[in-house]
Amino acid sequence: MTDWELGDLPERFASEDELEAFMTRPMPGLAADLAKAPGALTILGVGGKMGPSLAVMAKRADPARRVIGVARFSDAAARQKLDDAGVETITCDLLDKAAVAKLEVTPNVIFMAGMKFGASGNEPLTWAMNAHVPALIADHFITSRIVAFSTACVYPFVDIRHQGAREDVAPTPVGEYANSCVGRERMFQHFSGQHGTPGRLLRLSYAIDMRYGVLHDVAQSVLKGTEIPLVMGHANVIWQGDANAIALRALAHTTTPTTPLNLSGPEIVSIRAVANRFGQYFDRKPVFVGEEGPTSWLVNTDQQQKLFGYPQIPLARLIAWTADWVSRGQASLGKPTHFEVSDGKY
């Protein structure tokens, strides 16, 4: 499978199948970086929003490589899609220490498991998923390269005028969920330092496709005439295909001990400006509530771009794709991002 060219960008996606086929195409640079990280790849928590497309992209980029997807697999149809794509699927509850101990130790691991929504009121399970499970994984896969997904929520709110938090900003987050995510990072850092395990901690800020994400949420609100809170009036977004490709490429750019790397689009996106743009597409006037605050959860992606270049899908195209998708009443995952939350409670 050869890398696609920028001229291949579609104007729209006619269906979910077409969307997923494009989103899983190997992006420029992916095959070359994967060649620098040989051996089987295990994706832990493959059943989430991003996991299936990441696994299929990895398989399409290197068909001869074993790609193993591990999850509880409550959705049989989703598991069958992975099987059909050549991904080996394994059912495992990552909270089960004995079950984790039986997992094959592969040269490469991408960790995607975690708990966010429903964390408020269920704090013990949140900490178990976001800190205890990473400890089990990091202590089992000690000879692997481990790229672990984290979140921009580990950062404090930063001034919207200053291009977002860099990786050296100390994690001092708001809310119990975000603090449990600091726990996740600390477990990977501890065992990486103890065992010399190479890794990366990807501090992701809002991956999107047409069916979910900040742009989808804003577009739906504009189309339906529902209120758009502005207290968290700025965000970063990145196309899910770009985020997946960077996560896979990061296997060739690990450090020992593991270190954080921000993962998002470089633009600071104004929620008001995006909503007004959707208003032009839909001929609707957005309904805003409140005013923009001086701070938000934002990241600086200079390090990411130094390693991997500018994301392949620009913001303007993401907005146009989303407007077209939502205007036609196409599928939604029904999983709002709650980008407007400012107290850290999910």
Sequence and secondary structure as in RCSB ss.txt:
>XXXX:A:sequence
MTDWELGDLPERFASEDELEAFMTRPMPGLAADLAKAPGALTILGVGGKMGPSLAVMAKRADPARRVIGVARFSD
AAARQKLDDAGVETITCDLLDKAAVAKLEVTPNVIFMAGMKFGASGNEPLTWAMNAHVPALIADHFITSRIVAFS
TACVYPFVDIRHQGAREDVAPTPVGEYANSCVGRERMFQHFSGQHGTPGRLLRLSYAIDMRYGVLHDVAQSVLKG
TEIPLVMGHANVIWQGDANAIALRALAHTTTPTTPLNLSGPEIVSIRAVANRFGQYFDRKPVFVGEEGPTSWLVN
TDQQQKLFGYPQIPLARLIAWTADWVSRGQASLGKPTHFEVSDGKY
>XXXX:A:secstr
     GGG  S  SSHHHHHHHHTS  TTHHHHHHTS S EEEETTTSSSHHHHHHHHHHH TTS EEEEE    
HHHHHHHHHTT EEEE  TT HHHHHTS   SEEEE     TT TT HHHHHIIIIIHHHHHHHH TTSEEEEEE
EGGGS  EETTTT B TTS    SSHHHHHHHHHHHHHHHHHHHHT  EEEEEE  EEBTTBSHHHHHHHHHHHT
 EEE TT EE  EEHHHHHHHHHHGGGG BSS EEEEES SS EEHHHHHHHHHHHHT   EEES   SEE  B 
 HHHHHHH S SS HHHHHHHHHHHHHTT         TT  S   
